[in-house]
Amino acid sequence: MALPGLDRQFLRDARGLAETRLMQTAVALEQSRSAKGGKYADTVASLSPEFLAAVPTDPFDGQPLRYHKTATGYLLYSIGPDLKDDGGKPESGGKGDLVFKIRS
């Protein structure tokens, strides 16, 4: 009977950790952008070790957070609690990714 409660707690903890890592990575991307002439890094891995101690992983699957440069900024996301990579589609109705999107 305790297991469903543990599942919910795990999902809350993983979500909080994912959101923290997304924000830390976004700050590192902005620091890098400022230091490198206004251009975003090509990869999150290139931020380490200067702007991040290590490449942040997605707590839902252990893979690096997903990052894509766009014409106007970038898309950074975790696959989220549905454990499916939806390509950066924001979470809605229990499906989708935890997304941080910047347009500059």
Protein Blocks (a to p, Z undefined) as FASTA:
>chain_A
ZZmmmmmmmmmmmmmmmmmmmmmmmmmmmmmmmmnoopacfbfklmpcklpmbdcddfkn
opacdddddfklcadddebjnopaehhpaceehiacddddddZZ
